[in-house]
Amino acid sequence: METKLRDITAEGILEHLRDLENYPDEALTPYKEFTLGGKTYFFTPAGFLCCKDPGSKEVGDSFCGYLTDEVWHYRTDDG
């Protein structure tokens, strides 16, 4: 049985971006990579946060969580 560890950094990213009242001006772009806590993250066009596994190109990325449609469309040009 595989155990997945919590990614506290990813949880913090999602919590921060969900706070539209205190952080209204932060925009997101699908597939634009950013690094926090020594890990590289990106959002898919559907608002899913993924962490690039070290050394991976496309295959092997880890799902970390997601933004609701409301938040995703607010933070991107999609809405």
Steps between C-alpha positions, in 0.01 A plus 500: 500500500639839395490790748493853366650770718324833540650785304471790745636744240231402249232532766625851577497597130141385460384667822664828397348499151154410630503821710353735241420766761854555631691414179275608211767592243702181463461355150582147387606361164457131417826304482710796621747344741597657832726382779427511874666307778741341255219342295370596157124537458258587221125519443321311224237682289232351729650650817677189629824569687779255414855459624766402251683197621877560495641415160164457329405663173131420459432161654509449875365832628313480830149635555495733804149644504276732304325834492124518460367611161398834653849575633675365188294715263551805724878454496539424126390648168261203462210676671 
